[in-house]
Amino acid sequence: MLENMKIILADDHPLFRQALSITLKSHFSGAEIFDAQTIPELEQHLENETNADLLLLDLDIPGAQGFNSLITIRRLYPDLGVIIISGFEDKETIHKAMSFGAAGFIPKSTPVPEMVIAIKEVLNGKLWTPEGEFNSNAQTTNVDDKIASLTPKQHKILLMFADGLLNKQIAYELGLSESTIKSHASTIFLKLGVRNRTQAVIVLNELQLNQGVFGQNTSE
């Protein structure tokens, strides 16, 4: 059942990625591992490997925007199991990751045998967090709910707002008319309970991870 799988490993720390790849290959017979060091590389793998079984994702790889990357991936690939691997392991971050659709959360400090157990649990359709501390009934915050209410396209447009793109630039990038972008913007503002782009981006930024912590290089 767990043989000949396709696993995407998205992490920008070479030593950790190499060690985890070796672990995966030794415990999952015939597993095919695809490495990604950045979000663009990950997106390419996701497009090419449409039948991938599992994604192991570090939320802080280059190009990531905190939990927004997880939200986008879960919406575009709802059948793909996603396990967050992170050097950051406070309860709030774990609960947020799980609330946004992760099937598991593995701190990088987790012993290898326990990592293997976690991956097997997720592949068998279960959730896994350190010491089982995730409460599946935990409610997301008001901000989380607002962001989660956006459609995939609205979420993408909001991210483009955050990048400072003008409506006409967004329209060009998405192949839409400028009036359509303005309509989407109005809906986004309504759903987020804000009046303009600046306020919308502030709401979005509440989902950004603490880069001072996540940015720490955990490789030697």
N, C-alpha and C positions, 0 to 999 in steps of 0.2 A: 504493500500500500504506500509506503514511504520511499519507494525506490524510484530511480530515474526521474527525479524531480528537477524543476528549473527554479533556481533561487537567485534573486538579485540582491547583491550586497552593496549598499550605498553608504560609504564611509570614506572620509578623506585622510585617515591616518593609516599609512602603508603597513606598519607593523601589526596593528590591530586587525586590519583587513586580511592580511596574509595569514595570521594565526587563526582567525575565524574561518577562513576558507579551508584551511587544513582540517580543522575540527569538523566542519560540515561534510567534507569529502570522506572523512574516516568513519563518520557515524551514519551517513545516508548513502547507501550503495548506489553508485552510478549518478549521483547528483551532479547537475550541470550548474556551475556557479558563474554569474555574470557580475563583474565589478563595475562600480560607478563611483567617481570621486567628486562629481558635481551634479547639480540638479539637471543641467542640459544632458549630461551623459545618462543620467537615470531616465529622463524622458525618452531618450533614444532607445534604451533597452526596453522600456515599457511598450513602445510602439512596435518594436521588432519581435518581442517575446510576449505575444498576446495571451499565451497559455501558461504564463509563469505561475508557479504555485505559491510563492512566498516572496515578500520583500522585507529585508532587514534594513531599516532606515535610521541613520543618524540625523536628527533634526537640524544639525548645525553645519552640514556640508555646504560648500560654496554655492550660492544661488538660492539657498533655502530662505524662507521667510517665516521662521518659527513654525507654529502650528498650521499656518496657511498651506504649506507644502503637503502636509498630511491630509488636510481637508480636501485639497484639489485632487490628490491621488485617489482618495476614497470615493470621490464623486465620479471620477472618470473611469476607475477600475473597481467597481463595487464588489466583484467576486475575488479580488486579490487579497490574500491575508497579509496584513502589515504588522510587523513587530518593530517597535521603536527600540533602538540600542543607544544608550546615552551615558555620558559621564556625569550627568545631572540626575539625581534620583530622589528629589524631595516629593512628598506625597501629592502636593498640589499639581506638579507637573505630570506625575503619573496619572492622576485622576483626569486631568484635562486631555491627555493623549488618548486615554481609553474612551472618554466621552466623545471625542472627535473621530472615533471609529477604529482605533488601533486594536488589534486582537491580543497584543501582548506588549509588555514593557520590560526590557532586560537592561539593568544597569551594567556598565562595562566592568564594574568590580565583581560581578557575579562569577563564581567558580565555573569552570568549563562543564563539569558534569551537570550542574544545575541549568546552564544555558541549553544544553542538549535536551534536557527534560522539558524546558519551557517551549522550545521549538517543536518538539513532538506533540506537546499538549495543543498548541495552536493548530498544527497540521491535522490534528484529530478533531478540530472544530470547537475547542475550548478556549477560554480566556486565561491569560497567565500574567501575574504581576508578582513582585517580590513579596513573599509571605502571604500571598493572596489578599493583599490589603485593598484592592480595588473593589468598591461597592457598586455593583451594576445598577443599583437603584439611585446612585448619587445624582443629584441634579446639577446641571451645568449652570454657570452664572448667567445673568441677564445678557451680558455682552456675548457670551458663547451662543446663546439662543438666537440672538439677532444675526450674527454672522452665519450661523447654520441655516437661517431662513432664506439666504440668498441662493439663487440658482447658480449652476456652474459658470455660466456666462457673466452673470452679475458679479460673482466673486472675482473672476478674472479681470473685469473692468475695474473693480475696486483696487486690485493689486496694481493695475496700470495707473490709476489715480495716484497711488502711493509712490510710483516711479516718476511722477511729475509729468506724465504725458497729457497733451491737450486732447480735447474731444476729436478734433480732425485727425490727429495722429493715431488715436485709438481706433477710429473708424477705418483708417487705412490699414492698420495692422490686422483688424478682424474682418475686413471686407464688408463693412456695414456702412450705412449712411450716417452722417453726423447727427441728423435728427433722431435716428434710432439710438445712438449713444446717449443723447440728451434724455430720451425717454427712459432708458435703462438707469441713467444717473438719478432721475427723479424717483424711480422706484426704489433704488438703493438707499437714497436719503430717507425715504418714508419708512422702509423696513428697519433702518438703523436708528431712526428717531433723531436725525440731524438735519441741518439746513443747507449745508454746503460741503464741498470736497474736503476742506481742511478738517472739519469736524468728523467726517467719515473716515479719514485717514487716522485720526486720533483714536477712534474706536478700533480700527484695524490694528493699530500698534499695541493695543492692550493684549493682543494675542502673540505679539512678538516675544521670543524668548529673551531671557537676560543674557545678552551677548557677552557680558563680562565673565559670566560663569561658563556658558556654553562654548565660548571662544577659547577656553583653555585647551592647549594641545596635550592630549593624554598620551601621545606616543613619545618615545624617548628619542 
